[in-house]
Structure formats: structure tokens, C-alpha cells
Amino acid sequence: MEQQPIDYSRKWYVMAAVAMGVFLATIDGSIVNVALPTLVRELQTEFAVVQWVVLAYLLTVTTLILSVGRLGDMMGKKPIYAAGFIIFTLGSALCGTAPTVYWLIGFRVLQAIGAAMMMALGMAIVTEAFPPPERGKALGIMGSIVSIGIVVGPVLGGMILSALSWRWIFYVNLPIGIAGILMVARFVPDIKPAGKQRFDYLGAFTLFVSLMALLLALTFGQQIGFTEIRILALFAIWPVFLAIFLMIELRSSQPMIDLSLFQNRLFSVNLVTGFVTFVSIAGTIILMPFYLENVLGYDPRSVGFLLAVVPISMGVIAPVAGSLSDRVGTRPITVAGLFVLLVGYYAISTLTIQTSSLGFILRFLPIGIGMGIFQSPNNSAIMGSAPRERLGIASGLLSITRALGQTAGIAVLGALWASRVAYLLGVVPQGGATTAPASVQAAALQDTFSVVLILVGLALMLGIWGLVQEYRGKKMPEWAVNPSQRQ
């Protein structure tokens, strides 16, 4: 069975439909981040528990996303994407009704199942809808949609928290979700994959166990200690099942992940550097509301506006960077983005209890600009490396680096910050790190972002290495990226 031809004349309608799902997912995530301090008070819980409102969502997304990407390549992307839209919207409605923090965490898991179905396939659908010379521009625009959602989220979240119950941060998704479902049904083409394919159940299971062990170790480790025997056992399970997964994939005729994609070293560089940037940005976003409220004393509405600096700058820069990468190549643009990010993280490592709102904005701005420069060309390079019949799994790999990076960033940087608070204070504060004196919280934040600065510096060095390799002409041949080209 031959592959269906693509009707590129419908590309903007397809993008609009997919953008609704991306917008829905991003506005929800950014609203929840701003609401965490409010949820601590309203649901009478503490920081370690309320983090699970975010972490349970990310755990579910991360463990499911590659399996969903593979299913999209097998069954077609539209029905899975549309079903994910419906599940996410239903989950949003249920989150708004949650009577306790534990019910909220449970409904966030349902929401995340729908999000995994959308996140795994959104980039693949857009990549398929646009011709290769316009891919960077298209993914740059999608990056702007993400930024718009992130901008609207904190601002709208701050306004809702000031005037209404926190439950409305979930109810606001309902009209967007209904409109998006109708748009997907109307505009996204139902392209059937070529040939009969089998799902790799054993590979999916071993990958699930490996990822879940890693994620649980990261999340529980910050509460009970990373040297505790159960955490060490989870860290041991992770590489064992990962090795089993890789052996299964190497022997399978229809694997979950086509490992030949990784024979292209520059493809791997893109995934690794992307992962580092998401670790950094997730840890930043999870800690900033507590800094702005607890240390500087801003109200939720002001916090929302101040946090909008990063997504606004990302939204402005991303389409420009994407279009530029279509003309001059992705590698130089991604390296430039990593350099600007390095400047930004150095700047926010100097935040203090006296920092003004203007000082915060000027320090935070390079992070948004750097992410805007980096992300669109990096996404374009990853998606451009995959053949059409593997776009779902390539989109899944891209999404899993984002989700795993976010999970690791929240868990590890959150734990690092809390541990630095306890060290500087000389005792673990009763009620958690957020109850420590403002000066101690700010000093711990400086230490935390010094570590982030090192991570981004290493990513920049790796990006420069990739740039040198590209200029030396040491790229892998086409058949290493696209097995269908092998003679």
C-alpha cells in the first residue's frame, strides 16, 4: 500500500486545528504553576504534596508518550489526537470539581492521558502538513502558540485567583477544548499509514518500567532522600530495564523506536541539548512563583504578569528563528540560543531580596529570548531527521525529552533548593522550605541557579561540538537517518 499524497494547500487549517490542542495544554500547565502557592493554602497541604499536581501529570505524559507516538505511526494520527483532545477536556472539568488535593492529583492523571495523546502527535501532524522548506517557519509558529498559551496562563491565572476560586483555572479550558475538538474533526486529514504494522508490546512494557522507575526515584527521592534504599533500588531498576528494552528493539522487526535514528550523532545532540534546556526552564518556572510571592511579596496577579516575560519574548523570537533556520541551517541558530540562555541563567543567579520588578524582568528576559532562538530550529532539526513513516515516534522522542526534562527539573532543582534552604538555615524548617526566612530562600535560589548555569554551559559546549562536526562535513549518510534509503 502506497503512502497517501499530502495536500499542502490545507496546511494552515491543519496548523490552526493542532494549535488549539497545543494552546489548551500550555495554558493549563502555566495556570497550574502560578496556582501552586494558592493550592498549598486552599487545600491545606504543603509544597512536597502540591508538587504532585504537576508531577503526576508529567509522570503520566512521559511514560505514555512514546507508545502513543508509535500507535500514531501504526493507526493514523488524527483519531488518536482527537481522542486525546476529548479526554483532556473531560479531565479539566473533573479537576475543577476535586474536593481534596489527592482527588486533584488523580484527575490530573486523566488529564495527562489526553495530553500525551496530543503532545506525542501534534508536531508530527504539523511536520506532515508542511513542505520541508517551510518546516522551520511552521514549527516556529507552533512555538509562538506555546508561548501565547504560557503568557495567557499566568496572567489569566493571576486574575482568576484574585477574583474567583482556583477551580476556575481548570474550567477555563472547557470552551477552548470544545472548539478545538470541532476543529480537529473538520480540518486534520485522516492519513492512513502504509502497510500492516505490529505494536511492540514487550518493548513498550520494558520502556514503561524503566521510565517509571527513574521518574519515581527522582520524585520520591526529594522527599525521603536520594540515598534511601528504596530510591537506590529504583535507580538500579531504571538502567536494567532500559538495557532490556534496547536489546528487544535491536532484535525486533517492527520496534517501538527505530534506533537507527540515533546513528546520526547530530540528531542525538539536538535531543540532549533540548533535554537540558527543559530541565532548566522547568526548575525555573516551578521556583519563581515562590520567590516572587514569598521573598518579594507580590500578589498572584503581579506574579502572573512578571512570569509572562519569558513566554512573551519566546513568542516574538521563535517564528523569526524558525524562518532564519530554514535559510541558514539549524545548527548556528541553536548554538546562539544556548549562548543567550547561558547569559540569562547567570543573570537570575544574582536575584536577591532587594531585586526590583524591573531588575527581575531584565534578568529573566534573556531566558525567554534564548529559548525562542533555540527551540524552533532544534525542533525542526529533530523532525527533519525522521522519514515520514516515523514522524510519530520522532514527535514522541521530542515530546519525551520535554516531559522528562520538566519532571527532572522540577524534582531535582526543587529538591536542591529545599536542601540548600535547610543547609543555610541549619535545620529543616517546619512546614517546608517555603516557610523559611526570605533571605534564606533567596540565597538558596542563587545556589540552585548556579548549578543550572553549569548545565546550560555543558549544553552550549555540546552544541558547539555539533556545529564543528557539521562544518567539517561529518554528518551521517541519509540511510543512517532514513532506513528506507539503504541499498
C-alpha positions in Angstrom: 0.0 0.0 0.0 1.5 3.3 -1.1 1.6 6.4 1.1 -1.1 8.9 0.6 0.0 12.2 -1.1 -0.1 15.3 1.1 -2.4 18.2 0.2 -0.2 21.1 1.3 -2.9 23.6 0.3 -4.6 22.8 3.6 -1.5 23.3 5.8 -2.7 26.4 7.6 -6.1 24.9 8.5 -4.2 21.9 9.9 -1.9 24.1 11.9 -4.9 26.0 13.3 -6.6 22.8 14.5 -3.4 21.4 16.1 -2.6 24.8 17.6 -5.8 24.6 19.6 -4.6 21.5 21.3 -1.2 22.9 22.0 -2.7 26.1 23.3 -5.0 24.1 25.6 -2.2 22.1 27.1 0.2 25.0 27.6 -2.4 27.4 29.1 -3.4 24.7 31.6 0.2 24.0 32.7 1.1 27.6 33.1 -2.0 28.4 35.1 -1.3 25.5 37.5 2.2 26.6 38.1 1.1 30.0 39.2 -1.6 28.5 41.4 0.7 26.3 43.4 1.1 28.7 46.4 -2.7 29.2 46.4 -3.3 25.4 46.3 -1.0 25.0 49.4 -3.2 27.3 51.3 -6.7 26.4 50.0 -6.2 22.7 50.1 -4.4 22.8 53.4 -1.3 20.9 52.2 2.4 21.5 51.8 4.9 22.1 49.0 6.1 18.4 48.8 2.5 17.3 48.3 1.2 20.0 46.0 4.1 19.4 43.6 2.3 16.2 42.7 -0.4 18.3 41.0 2.4 19.0 38.4 4.5 15.8 38.8 1.7 13.3 38.5 0.7 15.0 35.2 4.3 14.8 33.9 4.9 11.2 35.1 1.8 10.1 33.1 2.7 12.0 30.0 6.3 10.9 30.0 5.6 7.2 30.4 2.9 7.1 27.7 4.2 9.5 25.0 6.4 7.2 23.0 3.9 4.4 22.9 1.3 6.9 21.7 3.7 8.1 19.0 4.2 4.6 17.8 0.5 4.0 17.7 0.1 7.1 15.6 2.5 5.8 13.1 0.6 2.5 13.0 -3.1 3.6 13.2 -3.1 7.1 11.9 -2.6 10.3 13.8 -6.0 12.0 13.6 -8.2 9.6 15.6 -5.6 9.4 18.5 -5.1 13.1 18.5 -8.9 13.8 18.5 -9.5 11.2 21.3 -6.7 12.9 23.4 -8.4 16.3 23.0 -11.7 14.8 24.3 -10.0 13.1 27.3 -8.0 16.2 28.2 -11.1 18.4 28.2 -13.0 15.9 30.3 -10.1 15.8 32.7 -10.1 19.6 33.0 -13.7 19.6 34.0 -13.1 16.9 36.7 -10.1 18.8 38.1 -12.3 21.7 38.8 -14.6 19.6 40.9 -11.8 18.0 43.0 -12.7 18.1 46.8 -9.1 17.4 48.0 -5.5 17.7 46.7 -5.4 13.9 46.2 -8.6 13.9 44.1 -7.0 16.8 42.1 -3.8 14.7 41.6 -5.9 11.8 40.4 -7.9 13.9 37.9 -4.6 15.4 36.6 -3.6 11.8 35.7 -6.7 11.5 33.5 -5.9 14.9 32.0 -2.3 13.8 31.3 -3.5 10.7 29.3 -5.2 13.1 26.9 -2.3 15.4 26.9 0.1 12.5 26.0 -2.1 11.7 23.0 -1.9 15.3 21.8 1.7 16.0 22.7 3.0 12.9 21.0 1.4 13.6 17.7 1.0 17.4 17.4 4.4 18.1 15.9 4.2 15.1 13.6 0.8 16.4 12.2 2.2 19.8 11.6 5.5 18.5 10.1 3.5 16.3 7.7 1.2 19.2 6.7 4.1 21.5 5.6 6.7 21.1 2.8 10.3 20.7 4.1 11.4 24.2 3.0 8.8 25.7 5.3 9.2 23.3 8.3 11.3 25.7 10.4 8.8 28.5 9.9 5.9 26.2 10.8 7.5 24.8 13.9 8.5 28.4 14.9 4.8 29.5 14.7 3.9 26.5 16.8 6.5 27.6 19.3 4.8 31.0 19.4 1.4 29.3 20.0 3.1 27.6 23.0 4.3 31.0 24.2 0.9 32.6 23.8 -0.6 29.8 25.9 2.1 30.3 28.6 1.6 34.1 28.5 -2.2 33.9 28.8 -1.9 31.2 31.6 -0.1 33.2 34.3 -1.9 36.4 33.5 -5.4 34.8 33.4 -4.4 32.6 36.3 -3.5 35.6 38.4 -6.7 37.3 37.6 -8.8 34.2 38.3 -7.0 33.6 41.7 -7.6 37.3 42.6 -11.3 37.2 41.8 -12.6 33.6 41.8 -11.9 30.2 43.1 -8.8 28.3 42.0 -11.3 25.8 40.4 -11.8 28.2 37.5 -8.2 27.7 36.4 -9.4 24.3 35.0 -12.9 25.4 33.9 -11.4 28.0 31.6 -10.2 25.0 29.4 -13.7 23.9 28.6 -14.7 26.3 25.8 -11.2 26.1 24.2 -11.4 22.3 24.3 -14.8 22.1 22.7 -13.8 24.5 19.9 -10.5 22.5 19.4 -12.3 19.2 19.1 -14.6 20.5 16.4 -11.6 22.0 14.5 -9.6 18.7 14.6 -12.6 16.8 13.3 -13.1 19.3 10.4 -9.5 20.1 9.3 -7.0 17.5 10.2 -6.6 14.9 7.4 -7.1 11.2 8.3 -3.9 9.9 6.6 -3.7 6.1 6.8 -0.3 4.6 7.4 1.2 2.4 4.6 1.2 -1.4 5.2 0.3 -3.6 8.2 2.3 -3.0 11.3 2.6 -4.6 14.8 2.8 -2.9 18.1 5.8 -3.9 20.2 4.1 -4.7 23.5 7.2 -6.1 25.2 9.2 -3.1 24.2 6.5 -0.8 25.4 6.3 -2.5 28.8 10.0 -2.5 29.4 10.3 1.1 28.4 7.4 2.0 30.7 9.0 0.2 33.7 12.4 1.9 33.0 10.9 5.4 32.8 8.6 4.9 35.7 11.5 3.7 37.9 13.6 6.8 37.0 10.7 9.2 37.5 9.6 7.8 40.8 13.2 7.8 42.1 13.5 11.5 41.1 10.2 12.5 42.7 10.2 10.4 45.9 14.0 11.0 46.3 13.5 14.6 47.1 11.1 13.7 49.9 12.8 10.8 51.6 16.4 11.3 50.4 18.2 10.1 47.3 20.4 7.7 49.3 17.4 5.8 50.8 17.4 2.1 49.9 14.1 2.2 48.0 15.3 5.1 45.9 18.6 3.4 45.1 16.6 0.3 44.1 14.5 2.4 41.7 17.6 4.0 40.3 19.0 0.4 39.8 15.8 -0.8 38.0 15.9 2.1 35.5 19.1 1.1 33.6 18.4 -2.6 33.8 15.0 -2.3 32.1 16.4 0.3 29.7 19.1 -2.3 28.6 16.4 -5.0 28.2 14.4 -2.5 26.1 17.3 -1.8 23.9 18.0 -5.5 23.3 14.4 -6.1 22.4 14.4 -3.1 20.0 17.6 -4.3 18.2 16.0 -7.7 17.6 12.5 -6.6 16.7 11.5 -6.3 13.0 9.0 -3.6 14.0 10.5 -1.9 17.1 8.9 0.8 19.3 11.8 3.1 18.4 13.9 2.9 15.2 17.3 3.0 16.9 19.0 3.9 13.5 17.8 7.4 14.1 20.4 7.7 16.8 23.2 6.7 14.4 23.0 10.4 13.4 25.1 12.0 16.1 23.8 15.4 15.4 20.2 14.2 15.9 21.3 12.9 19.3 22.9 16.3 20.1 19.6 18.0 19.4 17.8 15.7 21.8 20.3 16.1 24.6 20.6 19.8 24.4 16.8 20.1 24.2 16.5 17.9 27.3 18.9 20.2 29.3 17.0 23.4 28.3 13.7 21.8 29.6 15.3 20.7 32.8 16.5 24.3 33.3 13.3 26.1 32.3 11.0 23.7 34.3 13.0 24.2 37.5 13.0 27.9 37.0 9.2 28.2 36.4 8.4 26.0 39.4 10.5 28.1 41.8 9.8 31.6 40.6 6.2 31.9 41.9 7.5 31.1 45.4 10.4 33.6 45.0 8.0 36.4 43.8 5.3 35.8 46.4 7.3 34.7 49.5 10.5 36.7 49.0 9.5 39.8 47.1 5.9 39.9 48.4 4.0 40.2 45.1 0.3 39.2 44.8 -0.8 36.4 42.4 -1.8 38.8 39.7 1.5 40.6 39.7 3.3 37.2 39.7 1.4 36.2 36.6 2.4 39.4 34.7 6.1 39.1 35.8 6.3 35.4 34.7 4.9 36.4 31.3 8.3 37.9 30.4 9.7 34.6 29.2 6.8 33.3 27.1 6.2 36.8 25.5 9.9 37.0 24.4 9.8 33.4 23.2 6.6 34.1 21.2 8.2 37.1 19.5 11.5 35.4 18.7 10.5 31.8 17.8 9.0 32.4 14.3 11.9 34.6 13.4 14.4 32.0 14.5 12.5 29.2 12.7 12.3 31.1 9.4 16.0 32.0 9.7 16.9 28.4 10.3 15.2 27.5 7.0 17.7 29.7 5.2 21.0 29.4 7.1 20.6 26.0 8.8 19.5 25.0 12.3 22.9 24.4 14.0 24.2 28.0 14.2 20.8 29.3 15.4 20.6 26.7 18.2 24.1 27.5 19.4 23.3 31.2 19.5 20.2 30.4 21.5 22.2 28.3 24.1 24.6 31.2 24.5 21.8 33.7 25.2 20.3 31.2 27.7 23.7 31.0 29.5 23.7 34.7 29.9 20.1 34.6 31.2 20.8 31.9 33.8 23.9 33.8 35.0 21.6 36.9 35.4 19.0 35.2 37.5 21.6 33.6 39.7 22.1 37.1 41.1 18.5 37.6 42.4 18.2 38.9 45.9 15.6 40.0 48.4 16.1 43.6 47.1 15.5 42.8 43.4 13.0 45.3 41.9 10.4 44.3 39.3 12.5 45.9 36.6 15.6 44.1 37.8 13.6 40.8 37.7 12.4 41.4 34.1 15.8 42.4 32.8 17.3 39.2 34.3 14.5 37.0 33.1 14.3 38.4 29.6 17.4 36.6 28.1 16.0 33.2 29.1 12.9 33.8 27.0 14.9 35.2 24.1 17.4 32.3 24.3 14.6 29.7 24.4 12.9 31.4 21.5 16.1 31.3 19.4 16.9 27.7 20.4 13.7 25.8 20.4 12.2 26.2 16.9 15.4 25.3 15.0 16.1 22.4 17.4 12.6 21.0 16.8 12.9 21.4 13.1 16.3 19.6 13.1 14.8 16.6 15.0 11.6 16.3 13.0 13.5 16.8 9.7 15.7 13.8 10.6 12.8 11.4 10.5 11.2 9.7 7.5 7.5 10.2 7.1 6.6 6.7 8.4 8.5 7.5 11.6 7.2 11.0 12.3 5.0 9.9 15.1 7.9 8.3 17.0 10.2 11.3 16.3 7.5 13.6 17.6 7.2 11.3 20.6 11.0 11.5 21.2 10.9 15.2 21.0 8.0 15.4 23.5 9.6 12.9 25.9 12.7 15.0 26.1 10.5 17.9 27.1 8.4 15.9 29.6 11.3 14.0 31.1 13.3 17.3 31.3 10.4 19.0 33.0 10.0 16.2 35.5 13.7 16.0 36.3 13.9 19.8 36.5 11.0 20.1 39.0 12.2 17.1 41.1 15.9 17.7 41.2 16.0 21.5 41.2 13.1 21.6 43.7 15.0 19.2 46.0 18.2 21.1 45.5 16.6 24.4 46.5 14.9 22.8 49.6 18.1 21.2 50.7 20.0 24.4 50.3 17.4 26.2 52.4 17.8 23.6 55.2 21.6 23.8 55.0 21.7 27.6 55.2 19.1 27.6 58.0 20.9 24.9 59.9 17.6 22.9 60.3 14.8 21.6 58.2 12.1 24.3 58.6 8.8 23.1 60.0 6.2 23.5 57.2 8.7 23.1 54.5 11.2 25.3 52.6 8.6 27.9 51.7 8.3 28.9 55.4 12.0 29.8 55.8 13.0 33.5 56.1 13.1 35.4 52.7 16.8 35.9 52.8 17.5 32.2 53.2 15.1 31.3 50.3 16.8 33.9 48.1 20.3 32.6 48.9 19.3 29.0 48.2 17.8 30.2 44.9 21.2 31.7 43.9 22.9 28.3 44.7 20.3 26.4 42.7 20.7 28.6 39.6 24.5 28.3 39.8 24.0 24.6 39.2 21.7 25.4 36.3 24.3 27.7 34.9 26.8 24.8 34.7 24.2 22.5 33.0 23.5 25.1 30.3 27.2 25.7 29.9 27.7 22.0 29.2 24.8 22.0 26.7 26.5 25.0 24.9 29.8 23.1 24.6 27.9 20.1 23.1 26.1 22.4 20.7 29.4 24.0 19.6 30.8 20.5 19.1 27.8 19.7 16.9 28.4 22.9 14.9 32.1 22.0 14.3 31.1 18.4 13.2 28.6 19.8 10.8 31.0 22.3 9.3 33.6 19.5 8.9 31.1 17.5 6.9 31.0 14.6 9.3 27.2 14.1 9.1 25.9 10.6 8.8 24.7 9.4 5.3 21.0 9.6 4.5 20.4 5.9 5.0 21.6 6.2 8.7 18.7 8.5 9.3 16.1 7.0 6.9 16.4 3.2 6.7 14.3 3.3 3.5 17.3 4.8 1.7 19.6 1.9 2.5 20.5 0.0 -0.7 
